[in-house]
């Protein structure tokens, strides 16, 4: 599962939504508190998975480029 960052991102989103709903509706406050304290572990796991197994599909920077803005041409950047 760690080798597929998109699955972890979906699980983290579901976890966040469950936490927010439980917090707003005041459902199981003890579980909500545990979820709050475990959330940094989830964020660190997601970050590690993205950095370790994620792939970048954009273009590489040239030698004269310092920033990777792909939505603007080189002439407009200067």
N, C-alpha and C positions, 0 to 999 in steps of 0.2 A: 504494500500500500504506500510505503514511503517513496517508491520509485515512480508513482503517478501523482504529481502535485495537484492536478485538477481534482482528483478524488478527495484529497485532504482539504482543499479549498472549499469544496461542497460541504464536507463534514463540519468544517469550522464555521461556515455560514449557518448551517442548521443548528449547531451548538449555540451560536450567538442569538439566533432567533428564539430558540427554546429558553435561553437565559432571560432575554428581554420580556417575553410573554410571561414567564413565571414571576419575574420581578414586578411587572405592572399589575398582574392579577393577584399578587401576594399568595401564590401557591407554593407550598412547601418552602418556607423561608430558610430552613437549615440546608436543604439541598441547593437552593439558590446561592447561599453563602459558600458552600463547597465548590460550586461551579465557578464562582467569582475567583476563588483562590487557585483553582486549577487552570484558569484561562491563560496565564502566562506560559504554562507548559505547552498548551495547544498552539499558541502563537510562535513559540520557539521551534516546535516541531514543524510547523508549516513553513517557517522561514528556512530552516535547515533543508527541508525537502525541496523547496524551490531553488535554493542556491546550489544544492548538490546535484539534483536530477533535472532541473528545468533547462529548457533549450531556448536560445534566442534566435529568432528567424529574420531579424532585420539585417540591413547592410552594415558592413564594418566601416569604421572611420578611415578616411584617407590620412596621409601624413600631415597635410596642411589644415585639417579639420580638428577643432578642439571640442566641439559640441555635436551631439548626434541628433539635431533637429531634422527630421525627415519630412516635415510638412512645409518647409520653406526652402527656397533655392539658395545657393551659395551667394548669389548677388544680393539678395535681400537681407542676408544675415549680417553683412558688413556695414 
